[in-house]
């Protein structure tokens, strides 16, 4: 389970990243889909150290947002004859989004979003992933010795959660593909998979040292090992086999991880207070490391799309990006404490565990937009074509907001 979270620490706080291009996303990174361009809360002993309780947001399917109000539409909709309406007929432009009566949660007409609680009563939900039908997450469990963690799923629109694997030892990172769900048990040092609808778990790799994050592509599962003072990035075939070390060495502190069709990207956070952090890339089968950014103040979460790599600089308080083919880093947002990130064709999304917010910013920079506030230790984040999903670690809930 997560350690006390005043500040991230090596071997305790497991901060992860997400990349979700169009549909598939994961709290620890994900493959880039080949589609046309479109663009602390919990302690190991189970206590909550911020004084909060594991209360869940209320869900009210009968919320009254007004006769004509709609979630998912502009809160200041055009009236007949105004700009944006069909002036040839005098009729207002058709509404878009979800009628408030269809929002099975909090219909916020001021923001135009429908916030839905997909699951409650979870045992410290941590990292999250989505595909075209379901939301998947790991329950970190009560402690590293109790083996009461689990791997879960629920339909995108809610329903009864399904347990895919139980009795897990602090499962954390998670990723999905068309056939399986993959995760790492950080206490038992294994990388494991199970069919999307459940079945017998299969161990793909064991002896993983201080595992942090995980990503998957069409052939392999990739992970980071933050084994101070000598970390590593490794991979194993989807059906198991001998793990291959892609990068390792003294002074390497790998954290978040993401992959595309040619390279593995990861943050190397470095020692605290040294500005020794960096963003690195290595070919999928190993080779020379490429430094995409350096001199960073504890970079953690990472995501990648077809042109850029994005990361969260925790102590630096910034969200940043850099071109994949090298170039000067660009600051997208500052004055924040970002942890986990996800990216789509227009925006970069992140969770702020301590501030209790889920936020986005345009990929070219601009004013950040708060998508959710007052959350109880939001952690993993993932996105699809319409919505943003996240876990509330100390709140024990899995959440969804539409539109993203």
Secondary structure, 3 states (H helix, E strand, C coil): CCCCCCCCCCCCCCCCCCCCECCEEECCCCCCCCCCCCCCCECCCCCECCCCCCCCCCCCCCCCCCCCCEECCCCCCCCCCCCCCECCCCECCCCCCEEHHHCCCEEECCCCEEEEEEECCCCCEEEEEECCCEEEEEECCCCCCCCCEEEEEEECCCCCCEEEEEEECCEEEEEECCCEEEEEECCCCEEEEEECCCCCCEEEEECCCCEEEEEECCCEEEEEECCCCEEEEEEEECCCCCCEEEEEEECCCEEEEEECCCEEEEEECCCCCCCCEEEEEEECCCCCCEEEEEEECCEEEEEECCCEEEEEECCCCEEEEEECCCCCCEEEEECCCCCEEEECCCEEEEEECCCCEEEEEECCCCCCEEEECCCCCEEEEEECCCEEEEEECCCCEEEEEECC
